[in-house]
Amino acid sequence: MATFKILTQRDLREIVPLDLKAVECIEDAFHSLATRSVAMPPILRLDIPEHRGEVDVKTAYVPGLDGFAIKISPGFFDNPKAGLPSTNGMMVLLCSKTGLVKALLLDDGYLTDVRTAAAGAVAAKYLARKDACVAAILGAGMQARLQLQALALVRPIREARIWARDTGRARVVARDLSAQLGFPVFAQAEAHKAVAGAHVIITTTPAVQPILHATWLEPGQHVTAMGSDAESKNEIDPAAIVRSDLYIADSLKQTRRLGELHHAIKIGAIASDASFPELGEIIAGSKMGRQSETQITIADLTGTGIQDTAIATLAFARAEAVGAGTVFEA
């Protein structure tokens, strides 16, 4: 009789923290995407506009792995007004040989949060200046917190600024992160002041109008945009992509359709067939990354199914190793 394991968010928080191992897991996933015959279909998306809701379904199969994940990821951005998280969801891990369910990962979006933050760290590792020590975070949600935490794993951050439309919320996040990370984090009331002099800029919002303008960018800065995972979302002024010295996609097929690149193409600032490197190609060494301390670099992270399969596989392996979770008979 077939069995499968159920892992709760509490289980997963204990066995899959946001640490260098998680970053390495996602780095390996990007490498695989560039070097192996990964099957990764387009994102299945459902919009529920009257409740500012969206649901994404992502998956990917990596040859050689015993399992593949299917992730259901809702985002309802008015939820915080009711005291609820804006994201939740679950992952199903299935056997690559039989299709049988191996595990239900009832993570309420936790694994997505971890893998998204880890992807930001991977982008910074390969594209930000090695001496980058000042960060600017635009947004004050969960990803704002986790992106800075992940960035500090790969760069010697000694100061950060947080900007959000809700300045009070930015102050709370800044206070919490200062205590957690051990370096000063300041709330800024104006986005351009948060960005000025920063070495790494991370946008973490569901904005539909640019919050980061091209004229603000300075030589040597790296930008990671991780909020635009739908056609309507747009955090970065399309002119910034034109101005940048190096634009990198997590998946060029995806960023042409729903990332920051999509908006630059839509207004005619970038040709629809323009070719750009992907992050996995930078990691694999088949394309060049940052070449000088003065280049402006942009990483457009829309979130890929291979990241979900990678983090789910890591979670299942750790659960098996320590006996976490509850086993059920199918």
NORNORRA-V539200 format. One record per residue. N is the residue number from 1. OMEGA is omega in radians with two decimals (999 if undefined). Layout:
n=N omega=OMEGA
n=N omega=OMEGA
This chain:
n=1 omega=-3.10
n=2 omega=3.07
n=3 omega=3.04
n=4 omega=-3.05
n=5 omega=3.01
n=6 omega=3.10
n=7 omega=3.13
n=8 omega=3.08
n=9 omega=3.13
n=10 omega=3.08
n=11 omega=-3.02
n=12 omega=3.09
n=13 omega=-3.12
n=14 omega=-3.01
n=15 omega=3.14
n=16 omega=3.06
n=17 omega=3.03
n=18 omega=-3.11
n=19 omega=-3.10
n=20 omega=3.09
n=21 omega=3.09
n=22 omega=3.11
n=23 omega=3.12
n=24 omega=3.10
n=25 omega=-3.12
n=26 omega=3.05
n=27 omega=3.10
n=28 omega=3.13
n=29 omega=3.10
n=30 omega=3.11
n=31 omega=3.12
n=32 omega=-3.13
n=33 omega=-3.12
n=34 omega=-2.96
n=35 omega=-3.08
n=36 omega=-3.11
n=37 omega=-3.11
n=38 omega=3.02
n=39 omega=-3.08
n=40 omega=-3.11
n=41 omega=3.08
n=42 omega=3.12
n=43 omega=2.97
n=44 omega=-3.00
n=45 omega=3.05
n=46 omega=3.11
n=47 omega=3.08
n=48 omega=-2.93
n=49 omega=-3.08
n=50 omega=3.09
n=51 omega=-3.07
n=52 omega=-3.08
n=53 omega=3.07
n=54 omega=3.08
n=55 omega=3.08
n=56 omega=3.03
n=57 omega=-3.07
n=58 omega=3.10
n=59 omega=3.03
n=60 omega=3.03
n=61 omega=3.10
n=62 omega=3.13
n=63 omega=3.13
n=64 omega=3.10
n=65 omega=-3.12
n=66 omega=-3.08
n=67 omega=3.02
n=68 omega=-3.07
n=69 omega=2.91
n=70 omega=-3.07
n=71 omega=3.01
n=72 omega=-2.98
n=73 omega=3.06
n=74 omega=2.99
n=75 omega=3.14
n=76 omega=-2.83
n=77 omega=2.97
n=78 omega=-3.09
n=79 omega=-3.11
n=80 omega=3.10
n=81 omega=3.12
n=82 omega=3.13
n=83 omega=-3.12
n=84 omega=3.08
n=85 omega=-3.11
n=86 omega=3.14
n=87 omega=3.03
n=88 omega=3.10
n=89 omega=-3.09
n=90 omega=3.04
n=91 omega=3.02
n=92 omega=3.09
n=93 omega=-3.11
n=94 omega=3.12
n=95 omega=-3.13
n=96 omega=-3.09
n=97 omega=-3.02
n=98 omega=-3.06
n=99 omega=3.13
n=100 omega=3.12
n=101 omega=3.07
n=102 omega=-3.08
n=103 omega=2.92
n=104 omega=-3.11
n=105 omega=-3.08
n=106 omega=-2.94
n=107 omega=-3.10
n=108 omega=3.11
n=109 omega=-3.08
n=110 omega=-3.12
n=111 omega=3.06
n=112 omega=3.10
n=113 omega=-3.11
n=114 omega=-3.07
n=115 omega=3.11
n=116 omega=3.09
n=117 omega=3.12
n=118 omega=3.10
n=119 omega=3.06
n=120 omega=3.10
n=121 omega=3.11
n=122 omega=3.12
n=123 omega=3.14
n=124 omega=3.14
n=125 omega=-3.06
n=126 omega=-3.02
n=127 omega=3.12
n=128 omega=3.03
n=129 omega=-3.10
n=130 omega=-3.13
n=131 omega=-3.11
n=132 omega=-3.07
n=133 omega=3.12
n=134 omega=-3.09
n=135 omega=3.01
n=136 omega=3.13
n=137 omega=3.09
n=138 omega=-3.02
n=139 omega=-3.12
n=140 omega=3.09
n=141 omega=-3.12
n=142 omega=-3.13
n=143 omega=3.06
n=144 omega=3.13
n=145 omega=-3.03
n=146 omega=3.12
n=147 omega=3.12
n=148 omega=3.09
n=149 omega=-3.13
n=150 omega=3.13
n=151 omega=-3.12
n=152 omega=3.07
n=153 omega=-3.01
n=154 omega=3.11
n=155 omega=-3.05
n=156 omega=-3.08
n=157 omega=3.12
n=158 omega=3.13
n=159 omega=3.08
n=160 omega=3.07
n=161 omega=3.11
n=162 omega=3.00
n=163 omega=3.00
n=164 omega=3.10
n=165 omega=3.06
n=166 omega=-3.06
n=167 omega=3.10
n=168 omega=3.11
n=169 omega=3.11
n=170 omega=3.13
n=171 omega=3.13
n=172 omega=-3.14
n=173 omega=3.13
n=174 omega=3.13
n=175 omega=-3.12
n=176 omega=-3.10
n=177 omega=3.07
n=178 omega=-3.13
n=179 omega=-3.07
n=180 omega=-2.97
n=181 omega=3.04
n=182 omega=3.00
n=183 omega=-3.04
n=184 omega=3.05
n=185 omega=-3.05
n=186 omega=3.00
n=187 omega=3.09
n=188 omega=-3.13
n=189 omega=-3.12
n=190 omega=-3.05
n=191 omega=-3.08
n=192 omega=3.09
n=193 omega=3.07
n=194 omega=-3.07
n=195 omega=-3.04
n=196 omega=3.10
n=197 omega=3.10
n=198 omega=3.10
n=199 omega=3.11
n=200 omega=3.11
n=201 omega=-3.13
n=202 omega=3.09
n=203 omega=-2.96
n=204 omega=-2.99
n=205 omega=3.00
n=206 omega=-3.05
n=207 omega=3.07
n=208 omega=3.01
n=209 omega=-3.05
n=210 omega=3.04
n=211 omega=3.09
n=212 omega=-3.03
n=213 omega=-3.05
n=214 omega=-3.08
n=215 omega=3.13
n=216 omega=-2.98
n=217 omega=-3.10
n=218 omega=3.11
n=219 omega=3.09
n=220 omega=-3.10
n=221 omega=2.98
n=222 omega=3.12
n=223 omega=2.94
n=224 omega=3.11
n=225 omega=-3.09
n=226 omega=-3.08
n=227 omega=-3.03
n=228 omega=3.13
n=229 omega=3.08
n=230 omega=-3.06
n=231 omega=-3.07
n=232 omega=-3.05
n=233 omega=-3.07
n=234 omega=-3.11
n=235 omega=-2.99
n=236 omega=3.02
n=237 omega=-3.14
n=238 omega=3.12
n=239 omega=3.13
n=240 omega=3.12
n=241 omega=3.09
n=242 omega=-3.09
n=243 omega=-3.05
n=244 omega=3.09
n=245 omega=-3.11
n=246 omega=3.06
n=247 omega=-3.11
n=248 omega=3.08
n=249 omega=2.94
n=250 omega=3.01
n=251 omega=-3.07
n=252 omega=3.09
n=253 omega=-3.14
n=254 omega=-3.06
n=255 omega=3.03
n=256 omega=-3.05
n=257 omega=-3.03
n=258 omega=3.13
n=259 omega=3.07
n=260 omega=3.11
n=261 omega=3.14
n=262 omega=-3.10
n=263 omega=3.08
n=264 omega=3.08
n=265 omega=-3.06
n=266 omega=-3.12
n=267 omega=3.10
n=268 omega=3.14
n=269 omega=3.12
n=270 omega=3.11
n=271 omega=-3.09
n=272 omega=3.14
n=273 omega=3.12
n=274 omega=-3.09
n=275 omega=3.12
n=276 omega=3.09
n=277 omega=2.99
n=278 omega=-3.09
n=279 omega=3.13
n=280 omega=3.12
n=281 omega=3.05
n=282 omega=-3.14
n=283 omega=-3.10
n=284 omega=3.13
n=285 omega=3.14
n=286 omega=3.04
n=287 omega=-3.07
n=288 omega=3.05
n=289 omega=-3.14
n=290 omega=-3.11
n=291 omega=3.14
n=292 omega=-3.13
n=293 omega=-3.06
n=294 omega=3.13
n=295 omega=2.96
n=296 omega=-3.10
n=297 omega=3.12
n=298 omega=3.02
n=299 omega=-3.10
n=300 omega=-3.03
n=301 omega=-3.12
n=302 omega=-3.14
n=303 omega=-3.06
n=304 omega=-3.14
n=305 omega=-3.13
n=306 omega=3.07
n=307 omega=-3.14
n=308 omega=3.07
n=309 omega=-3.12
n=310 omega=-3.08
n=311 omega=3.10
n=312 omega=3.11
n=313 omega=3.09
n=314 omega=-3.12
n=315 omega=-3.12
n=316 omega=3.13
n=317 omega=3.13
n=318 omega=3.10
n=319 omega=3.11
n=320 omega=-3.09
n=321 omega=-3.06
n=322 omega=3.12
n=323 omega=-3.14
n=324 omega=3.07
n=325 omega=-3.12
n=326 omega=-3.11
n=327 omega=3.10
n=328 omega=3.03
n=329 omega=-3.13
n=330 omega=999
